[in-house]
Amino acid sequence: MSSPPSAEPPLPALRGDQAVADLAGWHRLHPLTPVVRAGTRMLSLIVLLAGIAVLKQGQDSSQLITDLVILGLALAGGFVSWLVTRWQVAGGVLRIETGLIRRDSRRFPLTQIQAIDVVQTGVARVLGLAELQLRVAGSDSARGGRLACLRLADAERLRRELLAISVPQPAAPAAGQPELRAGPGAADVPERRLFRVRPARLAAAIVLSRAGAVAAIVIAVVAVVVAVTGSTVAIASFFPVALGLVLTVWRQYSSEHGTAVAAGPDGLRLRSGLIQVTAETIRPGRVQGIRLVEPLIWRAFGWCRLEVDVAGPKQRRENRSEGQRLRALIPVGSRSEAEAMIAELISSQPAARSRPPRRVRLKAPLLYHFLAWGGDERYVVAARGRICRKTTWIPLEKVQSFRWVQGPVQRRLGLASVLLDIAGRRVHADIEDRPAAEASQLLARLPAQARTARARFG
Amino acid sequence: MSVTQKGLLVGQPELAWQHPSPRLLRARRIQTALVAGPVALVGGICGATASAAVGGGVAAAVLVAGLAAERFLARRVAAWGFAERDEDLMVRRGVLVRRLSVIPYGRMQFIDVTAGPIERSLGLATLRMHTAAAASDARIPGLDQPMAAKLRDQLAVLGQAQAAGL
């Protein structure tokens, strides 16, 4: 396996009608991969080159030639990297080998895969290609794998087949879930459409969110400055800020545009994106937590946002700057849409009805307003936040550890908090400011309850 | 003093709390001295550029602050405790902000034993338990090194026996 692939018979590109058995051989990625990899960078370079060429009117072409040489070198490098990259699925393990000088061979045991996404960047979409992203448990994104690029149909098919292999045997009895078996039949199972975001509402919601508020402040400041100084030169100094704002808003809109959720045989299928289209499947039992977010202004319209936390690192490039953001199943939707989706995700929906005692007002006058928790034998729900109300549901079988915390003020007031930690650092449910006796009881009861839940559902 | 005495875990059998080695207090004192000493020295020299009185005052103030901190060390060290239950480990700590963590054995992903230079010279080690959650933060400082190794092996075996997926 350490010998270069060029020494072997030519590797077939994946054909559309191959069965799982054929995956055992070595495959190459799609020949247009280098073009996609160079991707947006090349596109902007071409635009830049064209602009320079038009401006210079051919008076100094040596610069242009250097740029073209650099572009050619980049493409050649990409081509070599494509040539030495190959992948194989054998014995329940996906292997990706790459590298010309330093061979890099990575193995992904399919049973450990949390999710497989099909991602299409802008360039890939034009060429009809797609990228497979594998997510494994843990927060280290370097541990995830990428297969870029394959033809879109092949990527979708391969994703289905890998998922079929990755489902642990006892969990997929042939009679109980025949759809999970790979093959042509898997594509025929109809999806049940659950939600589709309305573009106009999404745009309005983003304008009315924090980015919109910041923009309004910036515009107000500019207006005041212009009114006071009477010169329009001041506007120029706000240009970078405005550009940053526009980019933020645009990035959010383009990544959430067209978000559609459908219930498929293997879980919830989430599809979103304007330019880069991402398709991912959220498998039942992989959901670590659900969060319902209701910002101040949205509440007036009855809008909310529903996010899920799935084990595994976030890899979507477009969202990297929004590290704290979770996957939004509903970027903006009505309360009833969110409730229907929550019912789809978790088997029972306890409401956060248990309010803290009134003396909490002394400790947390603002937080007190929405602070509440609730729970049943499987889920715990906690609500908090004043400006932005956040309600979090957590399945007890996913809880990693429990913490009881009592600060000095809480001790005075006879209060204590119980915090539930789940994998990652993005979601946590805090049962805050309960009477001390209740908190003690919770700490004694919840670990045992979680154990039972783990045995039953984990 | 201990959280259990204040009615935590009412109706539960009283837990057998174990505590770090008494030498942890000495380790903490050395650490405090190592911070306060040089800070007092540097502060004193800087102050002395203005006048000798200011320099002396700054140095004295830092030393007094160090001594005051020392008074709280004993309580903080005494607050550390852990209890092994059938299915999980409990760790408590803190005086001002009291914390008590419950970590199910099945959730432990790996266990570290570390020892800094001061701890090492006193034959102590810190045991750290890692779960998939970033916030878990369960550690027990100042264990005797043989005790730390024993506990680590014990927890690893328990973790393996009760391991649960994500």
Interface residues (C-beta under 8 A of the other chain):
Chain A: Q114 A137 G138 S139 R286 Q288 A311 K398 Q400 S401 F402 R403 W404 V405 Q406 G407 P408 R411 L419 D421 I422 A423 G424 R425 H428 A436 A437 S440 Q441 L443 A444 P447 A448 A450 R451 R454 G458
Chain B: V3 K6 G7 L8 L9 V10 G11 Q12 E87 D88 L96 V97 R98 R99 L100 S101 V102 I103 P104 G106 R107 T131 A132 A133 A134 A135 S136 A138 A164 G165 L166
